[in-house]
């Protein structure tokens, strides 16, 4: 079975194509959304999802979230006394989704289509593939998130149209311009911001709550330390409440201090103007690259959970002078598209007429030396070969010449990015070719880039005078792991066990009770503690029938203590 996965910053989902349509697959708790949170419990088991999310507050040193933003970096995160890379943390989420899919369908997962932000660079994409491999998945393709969303919409629409997908998720922002014609879904252009998402709006509110706490005399080191998970959780609740009501009045108990916090939607909209302004530039860039005016768009589609905030709909309406559309669930539409792509990959009969094209999100080129106005040599200059938003697969060629007399070798440094200076772009790899000694500018090489739909770049260099051709497939970028390191990571992760799927509901309920215990004081805290002790002892008894019978009652009583 081939599945589609939306590996999100805040939440992740899994789906498959079934009975001529995408089918979302639930986790052990019966939820479609699995929080992208990983923790380690006292037994050394890895927790993924809701149980880990609730432990962010009670066991912050053993839990981590928002690690997708670290993908492609050399960062290491320590939880449970162990150090993990971003791709290793992502692999736990992917492994959990794989197990959930197999449990829900009774079939074995053999392949996966995983979505990534359109503006993920090549290193981030390779790390996502590696996360899939570490999770035991054969990742047959990565698909851009807005492209997946467009594919989900496209299968329901036959009329030709041009539209823009505005995808604001938990941690990233993407915008893509697409066109549908004659069963072809063509991506015209993509742009985005990998450091902008719903998490930034939550952090803004957390900063406001911090200020209110500071006025009550709470020390800054406590606000940034032990109280930080509590404040972040409260900020997330306030953000969600402001999507439903115009003002929020809440209280936060931090040990012996009670902090009142009042926030109006109008004030929130004013405070987040700097974040809203960052949404504008990628939209303008995508429209410009697609050579399309806003008035030529048939519609604008909102994708991603963060677009549920009224301030986002309002901003988009102001940008385009029309109300945006949200016919499909913004949290689910990306994984629906991934499942659709999985069906295309499997050549499902109901989709055999559909064709999907995509674009290269970044410019690809090499480092060259040029001559300045006064004859001086300027080194480290970026020379584009495949420009951003070129339809893929694509093959392009440029010719370059030697710069020194009697030069015997040309070094081809391959970069990805948009800056004129290569030092500000990303080095993807290099290769060297020999050339016959000759006066400067006499020897020439043809450099051809071929870029496929899976993000693989082949570099071919032809030395014109000798006719010798050299090729290299750039699959190992600077900073990525070697095969030996990957195998070491695989062995280390295999020794770590996910918390048994059968325990997921109990783990989540215990984590929730612990969170509520920390949030409350006095009689309410005592009552929650008694419930917690009762349920923990019940689980430890191992009486599955009694656990199943009494768990709904414990859940109902805990629900009374939620804010």
N, C-alpha and C positions, 0 to 999 in steps of 0.2 A: 504494500500500500504506500502511496505517495501522499504526503500531507503538506499543508501550507502553514507556516508559522509567522506570526507577527511578534517579533522579539522587541518589546517596547521598553522605554526607560522606566515607566511607572507600572504598567501592566503588560502581560503577554497573553496571546491567545493561539489556539490551534484549531484547524478545520480541515475538512477533506471535501472532495466533490462526490456527491451521492444523489442518485435519482435526479439527474439533470440540474443540480443546483448545489451551491456551497452549503455544507453542514457544519456548524460549530460544534466542537466536542468539549464537554464539561469536564472539570477536574473532579477529584474525589469528594469535594464539598458541594458539587452540583453547580458550581459557578463557571461561567465562560471566561471571566477575567481572572488570571492568576497574577497576583502582585509580583513584580520583578524584584523580589527581596530574598536574600539568602542569609541564613543563620546557622550556627552550630549549637546543638543542645548539650546538656551535661553528659550525655552518653557518647558524644562525638559524632552523632548523626547529623547530617545536613538537612536543614529545614528550608523549604521553598514555598513561597506564597503567603497566604493569610496568617499562618502561625508565625512565620518569620517577621511579617510586617508588624504584628502586635508586639513582638519581642524587641522591636526597635526602641520602644520606650523603657521596657523593663531590663533588657540586656543589651544596651547599645554597643558594648565592647565585643559582643558575639554576633552582631548583625550588621548587614550593610545593604544599602539601596542606592539607586541612581548611578550604578557603576557603568551603565552603557555610555555615559559621558566620558569615561576613561578609556574606552575602546581605542586601540591604536597607539596608546601611550605605554611608557615603561613603568607605569604606576603599579604598586603592590598594596593590597589591603589586608590588614591583619584582623582576623576574627577567630575566636575560640583558640587563640594562641598559635594559629597557623597563618601563613602568608599566601595570598592568592592573587593572581593576575586578573584583569578585567575579563579576558576570554575564558578563564577557568570559572569565574563566577557565572558568566553567561551560560557556560556549558551545563551548570547545575539546573538552571531554568529550562534549558532545552531538553535535558534528560527527563525532567519532570513532565514536560509537555508530551514528550514521546511516550512515556509510561501511561499518561492519561489517555492519549489517543488509542493506544493498544488496549487499555482496559475498557474504553467506551465502545470500541468496535469489535473486539475479539480478533483483530487481525494484527499481523506483524508489520511494523513500519520499516520500509526499505529505503525510502528517499524522502527528502524534504526540500521545499522551496521556502527560503527565509527572506523576509523583507528587511530592507535597510533604508535609512534616510537617503534621499536623492543626493544630498550633498556630502555623504560619507566619502572620504578620500580612499585611495586604493589600499593603503595600509589598514584602515578601519574595516574595509570589506574583506581583506584577507584574514584579519583577526576574527571576523564574524564566521567566516568559513571554518577557521580553526576551532572556534567554539563548538560548531556543529560536529566536527570530527571528534573532539574530546567527549562529546555527548553520545557518540556512537551512531551519528547520523551521516548518511551520504548526501551532502548538500549539492543537489544537481543544478541549482541556480539561485542567485540572489536577484531580487527584483526591488526596484525603488518603491518606497511606500506610496507616494502619490500616483505612481503608475499602477500599482496594485489596486488602489482605490478607484482609479479611472476604469480599470478592467472590470471591477465589480459593478460599476455603474453602466459600463458599455454593453455588458451582456443583456441589460434590460432595455436598451435603447437602440433602435435601428435607424432612426433618422440621422442624417448627416448633421454634425454640429461641431462648434469650437468652444471649448470651455477651459476654465482654470480651476485647478485643485489647490485649495488653501489648506495645508496640512500642518496643524499645530498640535504636537503631541506633548508628552510629559517633559521631554528633554530636548527635542529638536523641532525646527521649523523648516518646512519644505514648501515650495510652490512650483507647480508644473503647468504648462500650457499644452493642451492636447486637442487633437482633431479626430473625429470619427467620420469615416466615409467608406462606403462599399465594404463593410465588415472588416475594415482596417482601423485599428486604434493607434494613432501615431503621436508620439511625444514630440512636440515642437521645441520645447526648452524647459530647463529646470534651474532653480536657484534655491538658496536657503541659508540657514544659520544653524550650525550644529550646536550652538551654546545658548539657544533660546527655546523655552517651552513652558509648560504649566508650572514646572518646579520653580521657575524664576518668580512667578506671581505669588506662589506660596511663600517663598523666602522674603518677598517684599512685605507680606503681612506679618511674617515672623519677626521682621525687624521692627515693625510698629508695636507688636506685643512686647518685644524686648524693651522698647522705650518706656512702655507703661509699667513694666516690672521694675525698671531702673528707678522710676519715680517713687516706687514703694520701698526703695533701699536695698533691693536685691543686687548682689555684687555681679560685676560683669563676668568674672571668671566662672561663676555658677551658671550664668545665662548661656555662656558659650561652652560650658562643660556638662555637668550632670543634669541640668534642666533643659538642655537643648532639645532632646527628643520630645519632651512634653510640649514645649513651645511650638515645635514644628508640627506636631500632630494637631494642636489647637488651631494653628494657622491654616492647615488643610481643611479643617471643619468650617472655619470662618469663610474660606474661599468658596466652598461648596454651598454654604448657606446664602452667601451673597448672590449666587446664581438663581436663587428661588425667592429671595426677599430683599427689600431695599435697605434694611439695616439689621445689624446683629449686635446683641448685647450678651456677653458671656463672662464667665468667671473662671479663674485658674487658681488652683490651690497648689502652692509650692512650699512644702513643709509647713511652717507656721504662718505663712503669708498668703492672704487671699487677694488676688489681683483682678480688678474689674476691667473689662475691655469693651469699648463701644465703637463700632465702625459702620459708616454709611457707604452705600454703593457709590454715591457721588464722590465721596472722598477717595475711595479705592480707585475709581476711574481717573481721578486727577493724579494720584500718586503713581499710577503705572504708565503715565504718558511716555516716559523714556523707553519703556519696554515696547509700547505700541508703535513708537517711531521706528524701532528696529524692524518692524514687519514690512515697512514700506519699501525699503531699498531692494530686497530680493524680488518683490512683486514687479517693480519697475524693470529690474534686470531681465527677468524671465520674459516679460512682454516685449522688451527691446530686442532680445536675442531671437524671439519668435517672429519679429516684425509684425506684431499685431497690436492694434489700438484697443483700449478697454471697451470701446463701443462696439467692437467687432465680436466680442465674446457673447455666446448665446446664454451662458450661465456661469456662475461661480459656485463651486461645491465646497462645503466645510467638512473637513476630515480631522480626526484626532480629538481625544477627550477634552483638551483645553478649549476647543471651540464652543463648548457648552456655556462658557462664561458669556453673559450678555455683552460685556464690554468688547469682546472679540467680534461678535456679530455686528455690533454697532460700528466698530472701526472698519470692517470689511464693507459694510453698506455705504459708509462715507467715501471709501476709496473708489468704489465702482458705481456709485449712484443708483444701486439696485440692491434688493434684499438677496442675500446668498441662499443657496438651497442646501437642505440636509434631509434628503429623502431616505437615506439609509443611516443606521446607527453609526455615529462617528467613531465609536470605540471598536466597532466590529467590521467596518467596511474594508479596512486594509487586509485583514486575515481572509475575508471573503474573496478578495482579489487574489491573494496568494493561493487559495484553494482552486480558484479558476485557472490560474497559471499551472497548477499541478495537473489539472485536467487537460490543459493544452499539451503539457509535456507528455502525458500518457496517451495523447491523441484520442481523447474521448469523442465519441461519434457526434454528440450534440454540439460540440464546439469546433468541429473540424474546419468550419468556414472562417473562423476568427483568426486574424493576424494582429500581432502586437509588436510595435517597434519601440525602441528606447533610444536614449542619447547618452553620450559620454559627458558626465557632469563637470569634469575639469579639463583644462587645456593640458595637452601632453607635448613635450618638446625636449630639446637638448641644450646643453650649455655651450656657448660659443664665445669667441673673442672678436670684438669689432674695433674699428678705427675711429677715433674721435675727430673733431673738427680741425685740430692742429696736428694730426698724424699720430697721436698717442694711442697705445693699445688699451682697450677697455675690456677687462676680463669679467667672467661671471655673468654674462648676458644670456637671458632666456630667449631661445628661438622656437616659437610654436610650430608644431607639425600637424597635430590634430587639435583643433580649437574646441572649446567647450560647446556643448549642445549640438555637436555633430551627430547625425543619426548613425547608430551602430547596427551591425558590424561595419567597419570602415577600414580602408587602407589608403594611406597618404604618403607621398614621397617628397623630400626636399634635397637639394644638392649643396654640399659644403666644400670648402677648399682649405688647403694647408695655410698656416700663418707664419711659418718660419722657413728659412732656407735650409735645405738638406734635412727636412723633417722626416723621420723614419716611422713614426707611429702617430695615430690619431686616437685619442681617448673620447669615447662617446658617453657622456654623463646624461642619463635620462631623468627628467624632472616632470613633476605634476604641479600645476598651480597657475596663478594668473599674474604674478609679479614679474616685472622686467628683470629683477635681480634674482638669480637662481638661489641665493642664500635664503630667500624668503619663501621659496617653494619646497616641495618634498622630493628628496632624492629617491627614485625608484630602483636604480641599479646602474651599472656601467658595463662597458665592454671596450676592448682595445683591438685595433686593426693595424696591420703593417702596411706602409706605403713606400714606394721607391723614393730615394732621396732626389730632390729636385728644388728649383727655386720656389720661394714662397708664392702660393696662389696657383702653381702649375698643376699639382695633383688634386683630383676631385673625388669625392665619395658621394654616392646616393644613399641617403638614409630613409628607409621605409618603415613606418609604423603600421601595424595591423592590430586592431583592437576589436575583440569579440563581445558577445552579449553577456559573457560571464566575467567580464572585467580583466581578461588576460591580454597582455600586450606582448606582441612579438616584434623584435627589432631586427631589421635586416640591413646590412651595410655592404654595398657593392663598391669596390675600388675600381674606378673606371679604367685606369691604365692597365691593370693586370687581369681584370675580369674576375677576381676572386671575391666570393660572397661569404660573409659571416652572418650567423643568425644566433639570436638568444631569446628565449621565452622568459620574460620577467615574472617569475612566480615567487621570488624570495627578495623582498625589499629590505632596505636598511632597517635594522631594529626588530625584524621578525625572527621567530625562533627557528633554529636549525632542526633537521629531522631528528637528531639525537635528543635535543631538548624537548621536542614534541613527544617523543616516546617516553621520556622521563616523566613528563607531565601526565601522560595517559596512565602510566603505572601508579603514580601517586594518587590520582583522582579515583582510580578503580578501587583503591584501598579504602576510600571514603564511601560510606553508604548513605543514600538518601533515607530519611526517616520512612519506615514502611508505609506504603500508600494506605493500608487499612487503618493506620494510626492518625491519618491526616485530620479527620474531624475532631478527634479527641485532643490532638496537639493544638489545633486552632482554638478550641474552646478553653483549654488551660491557659494559653497565651493571652486570650481575651480577658479571662478572669484576673490574671496577674496585672494586666494593663489597667483594668478598672480599679483594682485594689490600690494601685499607686495614685490614681487620679482622685480618689475620694478620701474623706477623713471621718473620724468619729464612728457613729453607729452604722453608717452605710459601709464604711471600710470593714468593720467587724463582721457585718452580714455577708459581704462579698468573700471575706477570708474563710468564713464557715462553709460557704458554697464551694470554694476552691478546695479546701481540705477534704470535703465530702467527695467531690468528683475525682480528685487525684487518688484517693484511697479506693474508689470504685474501679478506676482504670487499673490500678495495681493489683486488684483482686483477680483480674483476668476473666471475669464473668461477662462474656460478650452479650449474652441475652439480657442481663440486668443493665449493662451499660446502654444498650439500645433502648431499653424501656425508660430509663431515667434521664437520659441525656436531653431530650426535648424539654423536660421540666426545668433542668438547670439552665438551658439556653434561654428559656422564657423569663426566668427570674433574673438572669444577668442583663437581659435586654432592658429591664426596668431601671438599670443604673447607667445606661448610656445617656450622654448629654443630648 
